[in-house]
């Protein structure tokens, strides 16, 4: 009597460990963003739309999303660094509260800056001008500057850039990604505020393992400024 042949399943081939963002992605974050801004700016000027703030802002948002996709497609080939899974609702609420707190902190910081430098100009006055115009300009600004910009920037800075430095510890990742985030805002007083926003949002990402509390913080921070400008000026 013949022994039945036992068919063993073939071993599953081991997959190479998934790559996470590294120094290449971190360096390409500011370089790529500046390059996108230049290309978008030149293209819009050539098309005669260079003075249209809403079109410029839309181009910046789309360019930031495109840069996130490009950086992840180069080597990582995964959305995991973006940490897009939803956390507990309490963390979304905590993120929104952090955005309110940071917005309130802007008032004494602005006064201190004016007292130290004598500079009373608002480097982001052009955004407030678009909001106070009302109508569709207000609606589009709320959608772009209030919602789309925070999501795109959090994906880039607290997603890609923070993940790229996380192997060196949460402190290095928070400081490094926040420094790049702040410096790319150019104006000195805005650099300080953006750096603080970056630090708070990095802590939220580290504590929750999710990007969404940081997005909530950033959205509330931006929207509160736009709503105050629309209602008070």
N, C-alpha and C positions, 0 to 999 in steps of 0.2 A: 504494500500500500504506500503510495507516494505521499511524501510530506507536503502539505499545502505551502505554497510560496507566500511569504509575508511581504507585502509591499510597504516599505517605509517611506513616509513623505520626505521629499527633499528638504534639506535645511534651508531656512529662510536666510538669504544673504544679508550680512550685517550692513546697515547703512552707515555712511560716514557721519560723525557727529555734526549736528547742525551748527553752522557758523553763526556767530553773533557779530554785530558791528564792532569794528576795531579802530585803530588810528586812521586808516584810510578814510572810513566813513566820517570820523570826527573832523578831520582836516577838510574834507570835501563839503562839510556842512556850511561853513562861512564862505568858502571859495565858490562853491556851486550856487549859493544864494546870491552872492554879489554878481556872478556871471549871468544868472537868470535875470536879475534886475537890469543889468546893462542891456542884454539882448531884448528884453521886453520893452525897456525904455526907448531904445533905438527904433524898434519896430513900430511902437505907437507914435513916435515923433514922425517917422516916415509916412505913416498913414494919416497924420494930421490930428491924432487923438492925444498927443502928449500932454495937453493942458487939461484934459478931462479927468478929474480926480477919481471918479467912479470907475472909469475904464482902466486907469492905472492901477487902482486897488484890486480890481478883478484880475488883471494880469499878474499882479504880485501873488494873489491867493493861488491862482492856478499854477504859477511857477513854483510855489512852495510845495504844493501837493505833488507836482511832477518831480521835484527834487527828492522828496521822500520816497517815491516809487523807484526812482533811478538808484538811489543809494541802497535800497533793500534788494533791488534786482541784481546789482553787481556781483555780490558774493553771498549774501545772507539767504536770499530766496525764501523768505518767510516773513509773516506779519507779526510773529511773536514779540520782537523787540518793541512793538507799539503798545503791547499790553491792553488790548481792546476788550477784554472780558469785563463784564459789569461787576462792580463791588457791591457791598451792602449799601442800601439807600442812605444810611446815616453818614457814610463817607462822601456821598454826593452833596449832602447838606453841609457837611464840614467844609468841603471845598468851596461851596458858595459863600459860607460864612467867612472863610479866609479871604475871598475876593472882596467882600465888603470891608473887612478890616484893613486890607492893603489900600483900598481906595480912601478910607478915612486917614490913613497914615500919609497919604500924598499931600494933604493940606499943610501939616506942619513942616514936611520936607520942602515943599515949595516955598513956604515963608522963610525957612532957614536959608535956602538957596538965594532968595532975593536979598536977604539981609547980608549975606556974605559977599555976594558978587555985584549987587545992584542991578542985576539983569532981571527985568520984569516981563520979558517977552515969553510967549508960549510957543515952543518949537513945534507943537502939534496943532497950532491954530487953524491950519488948513482943514483939518478934520472937523473941528467945531464949526467952521464956516459952512461946510457942506451940510452938517446936521441942522444948523439954525435956518437954512434955506427952506426947510419944511418940505411937504409934499413927497413926491417919489424919491427925492434926494435923501430925505430922512429915512424912509423905509429901506432903501438900498444900502445906506450907510449902516443901519442897524443890522441888516443881514450880513453884510460883508465884514465890516470892522468889528461888529459885536458878536457874530457867531462864526463866520467862516475863517477869519484870521486867527482867532484863538485855537480852533481845531487844527488848522494847518501848522501853526507854530508849535503847539504842544506835540504833535506827531514828530516834527523835526527835532526840537530841542530836548523834550523830555522822553521822546521815543528813541530816535536814532542817536543823538549826541549823548544823552545820559547813558543809554545802554552801551555805547562804545567805551565809556570810561568806567562802567560799573565793576569791571574786573579788578580795578585798583581800590575798590571800596566805595561806600555810599557818599562819604565826605568828598573825595576827589571827584566823583561823578557829579555831585550837586554843584560844587564850586566851578568845575570846568565848564559844564554845560550852561550854567547861569552866567558865567563870565562872557562866553561867546554870545549868548542871548542879549546881554546888556550892551556889549560893545557894538553890536550891529544896529542898535537904535541910534547911534551917532551922537545925538545931543547930550551933553554932560549930565544934566539933571534927569533926563529920561533914562540914561544908562544906569544910574543908581536905582531908580524905581524898578526898571526892568530886571536888574540883578536880584533885587529883593523878591520880586514876583517869581523869578526863576528858582530861587532857593526854597521858597514856600512850596511851590509846585513840585519840586524835586522830592521834598519830604513827603508830600502826599503820595507820590508815585511809589516811593520806597516803602511807606507804611502799608499801602493797600495792594501793591502789585498791579494796579490798574491805572490807566491814563485818564479815566473819566473824572475823578475828583479834581485833577489838575485842570482839565478842560472847563469844569464848572467854575473853578476859581478864576480862570482867565476870562471866561465869558462874562461873569458878574463884574469883574474888574473893568473890562472894556465897556460893557453896556451901561454901567452906572455913570461913567464919565460922559457918554453920549447922551443919556437921558437927562443928566443934570445940565448939560450944555443946551439941550433943546428946550428945557423948561425954564431955565433961569436967565438965558441971554436972548 
